[in-house]
Amino acid sequence: MRARLLILASAIGSLGWGAVLPYQYAYAADTRGWGTLTAAVASSLFSVGALVAAPLAGRLADRIDPVLVAVATQLIGAAAVGSLMFVDSPQLFLAGMLVFGLGLSAAVPAKQVLALRWSSSDDRRRVFAYKFTAESLGMAAGAFLAGLVVNLDEPTGLNAGFLMAALGFVLSSIVIAIAGRLPGPIGVVDSVAEEATDAGVDASTGAITVIRPDAKHTPARRPGALRLIFAEPAMRWTAVVTVALALGFYAQFESGLPAYAITELHVDPSAIGTAAAVNCLVVVALQVLMVRLTAKRSAPVLLMAVGVIWMLSWVLLSAAQFMPAALASAMFVTTYGVFAVGETIYSPVLNPLTASLAPAGMVGQTLGTVSALQTAFSAAGPLVAGLLLGAGLADVYLGLHFAVSAVAVFAAWRIHRALQAHHTPTTAVPVLDSRTGSITRVP
């Protein structure tokens, strides 16, 4: 029940993203007359807020109740986006967007920790898949509903979007708070994926921890947080595959790919909206089926498959250059659907895999740190696309993202190799029986 409420809360919270972000650039630059520089800085500050907030909130989620972290940060985001209805200067608008980004992104690792705690090993991938689907639907619904009421010809024309976002965060916080008060066992990561050997719950924080075969050799003196998180090769390669897959698609979703479609493929702008809709529909249609098909598959192998799908997508986009306009437009829309197939594999496995590799008591901080890395590199995606496409280097743009996707495949393979090494320990390993609570040693 609590997992279902978290999924509902995630959908409601995503309304704010869809209701504001697609319109804020034109609102700041044109409607309010603050210029393109202010609009661009607002988007950057939103990303900076996300970059700063995620690891800090993840660390808090390890140390205090993640319900409190999620609720408090979303309420901060609600206050920030609601205040944008009353600002009348670019400086206040920029400050509001910064805090909006802080609140929205700080809630993410806390909700990921809750998804881990409120699910069992049998349904964890399904919970993350449904959560991702719900967030996609929430964003689409927010953009659609805001599009019906937003009027960018008036200075107050985006107030409906700001209000919708604020109410969405408040309602999401209420649902999470209710879920947190419901009785139920704390989920234990006894088998997130094939890499987990032993798992438990930190008694002082309630955070999920995973003990790997060499955990008993960890020295008592703890190094810095980042060094501890990335001490193991599998975790380092997980960060690489996360960044590479984000650069291979998500960083280009809103700006780079539409720019390529218009400048190089000469498609009608309406096809971009159609492509985004197809992407969402494919995710919704295939997510449940994909979770069932991949339930028993290794997480690194599935991530390799995502990288291959990304590579295929960029090949299709490259081929579209040589097609007539109508066929190129159809191929562009189809490619968004192909990307979506990869998303249905990516979303259920990446966060549980990351959590399973986190140091003891640092699940939230690890998820937040990896999320911050993803945000930092993804923020550069539109800039790279603008420079390359603006210089007429479309082939370099396509080749670069094909190569980035190939890096994701290689990184996922390295994760697979690293976890295989953990599965051949030279000494006996303590293993917790999740049914009886007894500890046995497996040679």
JOTA-V916986 format. One line per field, one symbol per residue. phi: phi as a letter, one per 40 degrees, with the letter a starting at -180 (. if undefined). psi: psi as a letter, one per 20 degrees, with the letter a starting at -180 (. if undefined). burial: b if it has 9 or more other C-alpha atoms within 8 Angstrom, else e. A space follows every 10 residues. Layout:
BEGIN
phi->???
psi->???
burial->???
END
This chain:
BEGIN
phi->.ccccccccc ccccdcdccb ccbccccccb ccgcgccccc cccccdccdc cccdcccccc ccbbdccccc cccccccccc cccccbcbac cccccccccd cdcccccccc ccccccccbc ccbccccccc cccccccccc ccccccccbc bccbdccbdc cccccccccc cccccccccc cccicccbcc acacccbaaa bcccbgccbb bcdccccccc ccccdccccb ccdccccccc ccccccccad cbccbccdcc cccbcfccdc ccccccccdc ccdccbdccc cccbdbccdc ccccccdccd cccccccccc ccbddccccc ccccccccdc dcccccccbc cccdcccccd gbcccccccc cccccccccc dccccccccc cgbcccdccc cccccccccc cccccdcccc cccbccbcbc bccccbgcbb bbc
psi->ghgghggghh gghihgghhg hiihghgggg gikirhgggg hggghghggh gghghghhgh hhhrohgggg gghhhghggg hhhiiiqjqh ghggghhghg hggghhighg hgghhghkqr hhjghgghgh ggghhghggg ggggghhhip njiqhjhjhh gggggghggg gghggggghh iqqqqpqpni mgaihphqra pphhijqpqp prhjhijpqh ppaqgghggk hqghhghggg hggghghigh iighggghgg gghhilrphh hghgghgggg hggghigggh gghjhjqpgh hhhghghggg ghghgghghh hjqqgghggh hgghhhhggh ghhhgghihg ghgghhiqqp jkgghgghgh hggggghhhi ghgggggghh jklhhggghg hggghhhggg ghhhggghhh hhjmqirqpp ppoihijqpr pp.
burial->ebbebbbbbb bbbbbbbbbb eebbbbbbbb beebbbebbb bbbbbbbbbb bbbbbbbbbb bbbbbbbbbb bbbbbbbbbb bbbbbebeeb ebbbebbbbb bbbbbbbbbb bbbbbbbbbb beebbbbbbb bbbbbbbbbb bbbbbbeeeb ebeeeebbbb bbbbbbbbbb bbbbbbbebe eeeeeebbbb bbbbbbbbbb bbeebbbbbb bbbeeeeeee eeeeeeebbb eebbbbbbbb bbbbbbbbbb bbbebbbbbb bbeebebeee bbebbbebbb ebbbebbbeb beebeeeebb bbbbbbbbbb bebbbbbbeb beeebebbbe bbbbbbbbbb bbbbbbbbbb bbbbbbbbbb bbbbbbbbbb bbbbbbbbbb bbeebbebbe eebbeebbee bbbbbbbbbb bbbbbbebbb ebeebeeebb bbbeeeeeee eee
END
